[in-house]
Amino acid sequence: MPDLPWPSVANSIERAIAGPFNLQHVAPVSGGCINRGHHIRGGGREFFVKLNHAARAAMFEAEVDGLAEIAATRTVRVPTPLCFGSNDDFAWIVMEWLPLSTDGLSRESAARLGEHLAAMHAIHADRFGWTRDNTIGSTPQSNHQEKSWIDFWREHRLRPQLALAEKNRYRGRLQIVGERLLERLPQLFTGHHPKPSLLHGDLWGGNAAATTEGTPVIFDPALYYGDRETDLAMTELFGGFPSSFYAAYRAAAPLPVGYAVRRELYNLYHVLNHLNLFGGAYLRQSEAMMDALLAEVR
């Protein structure tokens, strides 16, 4: 394992701030399963740094662009990126250090997040997708722009995950049922015509928090423009957010009929991605979700 790239990171910071940065303190930050997080400090300045292999440099570049796109809307608070870079061994991204509450989202901060997210979802584009590809976790995510949401979800979300699963030797029934679902996808969208809304794209509980002052924050986006229900669906996938979050969001932007079924379809993408990233523990869940969705269109 090569030495961590702190001199190179410090040089990146000095170029970004146009001044000296004397690194004095480094401490690991827990919580991520894809990147290694660190809190660094020096000369009265402190930053959050994420590290990964050098081959992941494009992932951090896309993250910087995603954070900037959300920040420009002035709706939901995101950490401000300072710089990113790489050397022969590592890639890194440096952003502002935000002191986060150890208690997570309170009832009040969760409600504010619901309101702010509804405002962010009111930012629309002409097409589904985005101007660049990015990643979902460490999996490449195509954001090729489409006029049709059904085409986008089939060709740039579900089909690539099924193809990757086949490459990872998850074949047989998963592929048979998956192909059947792709064929019948339009039936799950009868009467539903979403606008391309600005999405976080990976909005589970680990990617949302509140500062010690109570301001809600989201981070680690897998940004694109799509059905706003996809963000809401993922908030419910791994334990859910406080009830005040959902009440505030629905008060600002009520959800249309059929959300409960589409929620499973949208979360299938993330469960398939977990299958591809973390292994067979997610195989039965993926197949069960597809079975349930097909039962809706028989």
VENMO-V586023 format. One record per backbone hydrogen bond with DSSP energy under -0.5 kcal/mol. NH is the residue of the N-H (numbers start at 1). CO is the residue of the C=O. E is the energy in kcal/mol with one decimal. If there is no record, write none. Layout:
NH CO E
NH CO E
This chain:
6 4 -1.4
9 5 -2.5
10 6 -2.7
11 7 -2.0
12 8 -2.0
13 9 -2.3
14 10 -2.4
15 11 -2.0
16 12 -2.0
17 13 -2.6
18 14 -1.0
19 14 -1.5
23 21 -0.9
24 41 -2.8
25 41 -1.9
27 39 -2.0
29 37 -2.8
36 51 -2.3
37 29 -0.7
37 35 -0.6
38 49 -2.2
39 27 -3.2
40 38 -0.6
40 47 -2.5
41 25 -2.1
42 45 -2.7
45 42 -1.8
47 40 -2.2
48 95 -2.8
49 38 -2.8
50 93 -2.3
51 36 -2.4
52 91 -2.1
54 89 -1.5
56 53 -2.4
57 54 -1.6
59 56 -0.6
60 56 -1.4
61 57 -2.0
62 58 -2.3
63 59 -1.8
64 60 -2.3
65 61 -1.8
66 62 -2.3
67 63 -2.7
68 64 -2.2
69 65 -2.1
70 66 -2.1
71 67 -2.8
72 68 -2.1
73 69 -0.5
73 70 -1.4
74 70 -0.6
74 71 -1.4
75 70 -0.6
77 216 -0.6
81 79 -0.6
82 94 -3.3
83 94 -1.6
85 92 -2.1
87 90 -2.5
91 52 -2.6
92 85 -2.7
93 50 -1.7
94 83 -3.3
95 48 -2.6
96 80 -2.6
97 46 -0.9
98 96 -0.6
99 97 -0.6
100 98 -0.6
101 210 -3.1
104 101 -1.1
110 106 -2.5
111 107 -1.6
112 108 -2.1
113 109 -2.2
114 110 -2.2
115 111 -2.0
116 112 -2.8
117 113 -2.9
118 114 -1.9
119 115 -1.7
120 116 -2.2
121 117 -2.6
122 118 -0.7
122 119 -0.6
123 120 -1.8
124 122 -0.6
125 196 -1.9
128 146 -2.8
129 225 -2.5
130 143 -2.6
134 141 -2.0
136 139 -2.7
137 135 -0.6
138 136 -0.5
139 136 -1.8
141 134 -3.2
146 128 -2.2
152 148 -2.0
153 149 -2.9
154 150 -2.3
155 151 -2.9
156 152 -2.4
157 153 -0.7
158 153 -2.5
159 154 -2.5
161 157 -1.2
162 158 -2.4
163 159 -2.6
164 160 -2.3
165 161 -2.3
166 162 -2.2
167 163 -2.1
168 164 -1.9
169 166 -1.8
170 165 -3.1
171 169 -1.1
174 171 -1.2
175 172 -0.6
176 172 -1.9
177 173 -2.9
178 174 -2.0
179 175 -2.4
180 176 -1.7
181 177 -2.1
182 178 -2.2
183 179 -1.8
184 180 -1.5
185 181 -0.5
185 182 -0.7
187 184 -1.4
188 184 -0.6
188 185 -1.8
189 186 -1.5
190 187 -0.8
192 189 -2.5
193 191 -0.6
197 195 -1.2
197 226 -2.9
198 120 -0.6
198 123 -2.2
199 224 -2.4
204 202 -1.7
207 204 -2.1
208 205 -1.1
209 217 -2.5
211 215 -2.4
212 99 -1.9
214 211 -2.2
217 209 -3.1
218 77 -2.2
219 207 -1.9
222 200 -2.6
224 199 -0.8
225 129 -2.6
226 197 -2.4
226 224 -0.5
230 227 -2.1
231 228 -0.7
232 228 -1.4
233 229 -2.9
234 230 -2.0
235 231 -1.5
236 232 -0.7
236 233 -1.4
237 234 -1.5
238 234 -0.7
239 236 -0.5
245 242 -1.5
246 242 -0.9
247 243 -2.3
248 244 -2.1
249 245 -2.3
250 246 -2.6
251 247 -1.8
252 248 -1.6
253 249 -3.1
259 256 -1.2
261 258 -0.6
262 258 -2.1
263 259 -2.9
264 260 -0.8
264 261 -0.6
265 261 -1.4
266 262 -2.9
267 263 -2.3
268 264 -1.4
269 265 -0.8
269 266 -0.6
270 266 -0.7
271 267 -2.3
272 268 -2.9
273 269 -1.9
274 270 -2.2
275 271 -2.1
276 272 -2.2
277 273 -2.2
278 274 -3.2
279 274 -0.6
279 275 -1.5
282 279 -1.6
283 280 -1.9
284 280 -0.5
286 282 -2.1
287 283 -2.3
288 284 -2.6
289 285 -2.3
290 286 -2.0
291 287 -2.4
292 288 -2.2
293 289 -2.1
294 290 -2.5
295 291 -1.8
296 292 -0.7
296 293 -0.9
297 294 -1.2
298 295 -0.5
